[in-house]
Amino acid sequence: MYFCSPILVCIIMNITRENIDALNAVVKVDIAKEDYSDKVEKILSDYRKSANIPGFRKGHVPMGMVKKQYGKAVLVDEVNKLLQDALGKYLVEEKLDVLGNPLPKPQDDLDWDADAFSFEFELGLAPEFDVKLKGKKAITHYHIVADDKMIDNQIKHIQKQYGKIVSQNEVTEDSEVTGKFTNEEAGIENVATFEVSKIKGKTNLKKFVGAKVGDVITVKTKNLFEDAHDLMTYLKVSHDDAHDLDVEVSFEVSEINKRELADLDQELFDKLFGKDVVKTVTELKAKIKEDSEKQFAQQGDQKLLNDVTEYLVESTKFDLPAEFLQKWMQTAGEEPMTEEQAKEEYEKSEKSMRYQLIEGKLITEHNLQVQFEDLKAYAMQMIKGQMAQFGQMNPTEKELEDIAARILSNQDEVRRLSEQLMSQKLLELYKKEANLKTKEITYDDFVKEFYS
């Protein structure tokens, strides 16, 4: 039991708390001699039994000498243990939701020769707030579809992948060429294979068409390929360089091939999906559409998760104990920060802190905790999906359980899977409770709108 006075000072035994405001408090812990004396005496007594000091038989060292040599260190250690234990229990018993860790107030004049000690700690308290999932404005949940153009391109890609490679004497517009890109000054020297159809512009295309093995083609890197990111693959340059690279490179042709498309027949269908799963081109298109849209659903869900997160952070208003958190950040990491560095770090991470508090409230209010059985079932489902990709369609329950047990014995894996499962639980909550509207969009349009 505790008593709170009108000036907001709560007392529990030898611990008092003064609430500075709704987000900040100071806890004072008083430690009296009777709290630590017996423990200190016992430890010093044990030291006396084992101390090996020249001039004295083991176990017969005068207690005064033991106290002189070890007393201060033992006292400090025991008081600190008592302090941390008392503070930890107090926070639990009072159900104080603190941010960061309690910060000890500096005490330059602390007298360890005294019998009683007082210590003060600053606390940053979590704010009180409500979370409203249903906003006035609907959040779009994108249903990404595979259109006819995409399906036809995928079929053409499959036909090329499983088709025959036929050597050619010279490059044509439908050739696949291999050669080395070189620019000594820019540090470019890379062997690459690409389809000539990836070349951008008639001027560049003319330089390639008609070339033979051994020919050296000189081109500018700017606007060389339809997709600038191809420079990363074919010239082995960084992402940033790929967008701005404008140098002259030479390309020495070493191989010219053409891929003859595979026939869309039962043999190909069986290679792709197993015997008789697909029997016609119509069924092939339906299967590609189904499989593609399953993968797209994950991207649509991730976009929804990001958008709801953004909405919750923007719409859920509360203050944070910013000054306390910046002070805590100065000492919380492996390397101490200056006041300026802590302020900068706080500004970077404030949004993330806010969402963590919002997420924690949602998890508690909707009972979304991840239980071990949930985690085990999730791991087994993931393993089953991965095994299916390698043709193992019907693993036994024991196989799945054994692999799951090995994975869940690794704490890093447990943490990673727990985060994934919690994201899934939150996503299900958002789909059920948030104000959503569904919009159908092609994959190409989705990529252009959100990732270009």
N, C-alpha and C positions, 0 to 999 in steps of 0.2 A: 504493500500500500504506500501511496505517497500523497503529499499535500501540495497544492499549487496556491500560492498567495496571489492577491490582486496584482502584484507587480510582476507576475509570471516567473517566479522563482520556485522550482519544484525540488523537493528534498526527498532523497531516498538514502537513509543511513548516512554515510559520509560522502555522498555525491550530490552536488547541486547543479542545476541547470538554469541559466538565464537566457531567455529567448530575446535576442536583440530585435528581430523582426520575424516575419513569416518564413524567411529563407536562411536565417543565420542565428546561431546560438553559441553560447560558451558554457562548457561543462567544467566544473571544478571538482577535483578528486582530492580529498584529504586522507592522508595515510598517517595513522598514529603508531607509536612505538609498539603497542600490543599487537598490531597487525603483522609485524614482521620479525619481532625480537626472537621468538621461539625458533623460527626457521633459520635465522642467521646463526643463533647459538648452536643449533644442531649441525649446520654445515661446518662451522668453525671447529666444533668438537670432532667431527669426522676428519677434518684437515689435520688436527692435532695428532690423531691416531696414526696417520700415514705420513706426516711431515718428516722430511729427512734433512735436519739442520745440524751442521757440524758442532760438536761439543755437547750434544744431547742424544740420549738413547731414543730410538724410535718409540713414539707414544708417550714420551716424558718431556716433551717441549713445553715450557710454561705457557699457559693460556694467554697471558699478557703479550708474549712475543708473537703468538699466532695472530692475535687480534691486531697487533701493530702492523704485521706484514700483510695480512689478508683481509682484515676487517672491513676496510673502506670498499674494496672491490666487491666483496660478498654482499655488503649492504646495498650498494648501488644496483647490483644485479637482481637482488630479491625485490627491492622496491620497484624496479622497472617491470618485473614479472607480475607483481601484485597490481601495478598500475594498468598494464595492458589487459589483464584478466578482468579487473573490476570494470574498466571502460567497455570492454566487449560485452560483458553480461548486462551492463546498464543499457546499452544500445538495443540489445535483444529484448530485455524485459520491458523497456519503454516503447518498443516497436517504432523506433525512430528510423525513418527512411532517409539515410544520409547519402550525399553525393561525394565521391572521392573518399578520402580517409580523414579522420580527425587530425587537425594540425596542432602540435604542441606550441603553446606560447613561449617565447624565449624567456629564460630565467638566468640572467648572468650572475645574480647574487644568491644563488641556491647554496645553502649551508648544509653540507652533508654531516656535519658534527652535531646538528640538532636532532631532537628525538622525533619530531613530527614534520611532515612535509605536505605542501600543497602544490598541485599542478593544475594548469588550465589548458583546455583544448578548444580550438575553434571548430565548429561544425557547419557544414553546408547542408541545408535540408532540402529534400525533394519538394517541388511545388505541388499544390493541390490543383487539379484541373479535371475537366470532363472531355471525353472524346466522342465526337459525333461522326459516325461513319456515313450517314445519309446527308450529303450536302444538297444545296438548292440546285446547283448545276451538275448535270449528269456527266460522269467520266466515261470516255469511250473505251469499250473493250473490242479490240480489233479481231475480226475473224478472217484470217489470211487464207485465201483460196489459190489453188493452182489453176490458172487459166489455160486455154487451149494452146496458146503460144508457148508457154512454159513447158507444158506436157510434150509438145512436139519437139522442142529443143532437147528435152531430157531423153526422148526416144532416139533422136539423132546422135546424142552423146553416147548412148548405150550401143548403138549400131557401130559407131566409130571404135569404141572401146573393145568390142568383141569382133571387129572386122579384121581383114587381112591387111598387112603392110606390104605395099608393092613399091620397089625401087623405081626412081625416075631419073632421066638424064638431065633434065632441067626443071627449074622451078615454075610451077603454074599457080594460079590463084587458089587452088584447093590443095596445095602441097603442104607437107609438114617438113620443116627444114631444121637441120642441126648445124651449129657452127660456134665460133668463138667471138664474143664481143670484147673489144680491146680499146682502152684509152689509158696509156701509161701515166700521163699527168694526173688524171682523175682516179688512178688506182683501180681501174676496171679491167678485169681479165676473167671472163666466165664463159664456160661452155653451156649453151642453152638449146632446147628444142621447143619449137612453137609452130602453131598453124599460121600460114601466111595471111589467112583471113583476119588475124588479129592486128595486122598492120593498118595504121590510120592514114587516110589521104591517098589520092591517086599518084602524087609525086613520089612518095615513099614506096608505094606498091610497084610502080614501074621499075624501080631500082632492083627489086627482088625478082620479079617475073622475068624468066629467060636466063637467070643466072645458073651456072653449073658448078660442080664440085671443084674447089680450088679458087673460085672467084672471090674477090674481096670487095664488099659493098661498103660505101661510106655514107653514113646517115647522121642526122641530128637526133639527140634523145628527146628533145621537146616535141610533143605530139607524135611520137613514133608509134605508140600503140593506142588502140581505142580506149583502153583503161590504163591510166598512168601508174596504177599499182603493179602492172605487169613488169615494170622496170625493176621492182624489188625482187621478183622471181628470176628474170632473165639476165639482169646485170648485177644482181646481188648488191643493191644499194639500200640504204635505210628508208623508212617510210617518209621522213621529212625530206630527204634528198630526192626521192622519187617524184615529188610534186613540183620541185623547183629546178630539177636537173636540166641543164641546157648546154650540152657539150657534144662534140663530134666524136663518134665511135666508128671503128671499122668492124665489119662482120665477115669472117672468112668461112665460106660454106664448106662443110665437111661431109654432109649427107643430105639427100633429097628423097623423100618418100611420099607416097599417097596412101591414104587409108581407104580401102574398099569397104563399103558399109556391109555389116552382117545382115543376112536375111531375117525378116521378122517371122520366124517359123517356130515350130514346137520345140525344136532342139534348143533354140535361144531362150524361149520362155521357161523351159525346165532348168536351164543353167541359172537363170535369174531367181526363180521362186520355188523350185522343187517340181517334182513330176506332176503334171496335169493341174497345177494350181491355177494357171492361166492358159487358155486355149486359143484365144483370138486377139487381134489387135485392139478391138473394143474393150476386152477384159484387161488387156495390158494397160491401156490408157486409164481405165477405172482404178487399177491397182496402183499405178504411179500417183494418181491424184490422191487416193486414200493415204498412201504412205507419206507423201509430201506434206499433206495437210496435218498429219499427226505431228510432224516435226515443226511445222509452222505454228501449231497451237502453243508450243512451249515459248516461242518468241512473242506471240500475242499475249500470253499470260505474264511474261516478264515485263512487257511494256505496261500492262495493267498494274502490276505490282509496283513498278517505278512511279506511275502516275498517281496511284492512291497514296503512296508514301509521300510524294510531293504535296498532294492535297492536304494530308493530315498534318504535315509540318507547318504548312502555311495557314491552315484554318484553326489549329489548336493553339490558342494563345495562353502563354504563362511566362512568368519571369524565372530566371535562373540566378543563383548566387554567384554572379560573374566574377566579382572581386575575389571571393574565396577560391573559386575553381582555378583562376589564374595563379593565385598564390600556391595552391596545391600542385599545379602543373610544374612549378619551378623545381620541385623536389621529387616528383612522382616517377620520373623516367630514369633510365640508366645513367644519363648524363644530366647534370643540373642545368636549368635554363635561367637566362636573365629575365628580368621583369618584362622587357620588350619582346623577347622570344616567346614567353608564355602568353602574352597578349595576342601575338600573331597566331600562335598555335590554337588558342581558344577560339579565335574568329574563324579559323579553318574548320574546327571540329564541332562548333556550336550546333549546327544543323543535325549532325549525327547524334549528338547528345540528346537533343530534343526528340528525335525519332526513337531512340532507345527507351526513353521514358514513356513515350506514347505506346510503343510496342509492348513494353512491360505491363502497362495498364490493360491493354487489350487482351494479353495472354492471361492475366489474372481474372478479369471480368468475364471472359468467355471460356475459361478453363481449358486453355490450349496447351497445357504442359505436355512435353514429350516424355512418354513412359518408355521403359525398356522394351516392353513387348511391341510397342509401336515402332521403335527403332529397329528391332530385329526383323519385323515383317517388312519394313521399308528396305532394309539391307538385302533381304532375300529376294524381294521383287526386283531390285536393281541388278543383283547378280544374275537372276534368271534372264533378264533382258540382255545383259552383256553376253551370256552364254549363247543365246539365240542368234546373236550376230555372227557367231563362229560356227553355226550349224548344230549346236547342241540344243535341240528343241524340247527334250523331255527329261531334264535332270530329276533325280530322285529328291525327295524331301530331305533325306539325310545328307546328300551332297550339298544342298543349299544351306542347311543348318551348320554343317562343318565349316564351309567357307565363311558364312556370316559370323561364326564364333571367332574365327581367326581375325577377321576385319575388326570386330567389336572389342578385341583385346588391345587394340591400338588406340590410345586416347586421342591422338590427333584425328584419326578416322571417325571416332565417335563424335568429336566436336563438329567435324565437317558435315557428317550425315545428319546430326541433330539440327544444325543450322538449315540444311536443305529441307528437312522434314517440317521445321517450324515455318519456313517460307511457304511451304505447301499448305499448311494449316491456315496461315494468315490469308493466303490467296483464296482458299475455300470460303473463309469468313467474309472477305471483301465481295466475292461473287454473290454471296447470299444477302449481305446486309447493306452494302454501299449502293448509292444511286448510280446505276450503270445504264449505258445504252450500247447496243451492238452495231458495229459497222463492218460490212464486208469489204475487203480490199485485196487486190492482187499482191503477190509477193514483191514483184518489181516496184509497184507503187508504194508499198510499205517501206521498202529499202530506200527509195528516193526521198520519201517524206521525212524519214526519221534518222537515216544513217548517212546520207550523202554529205 
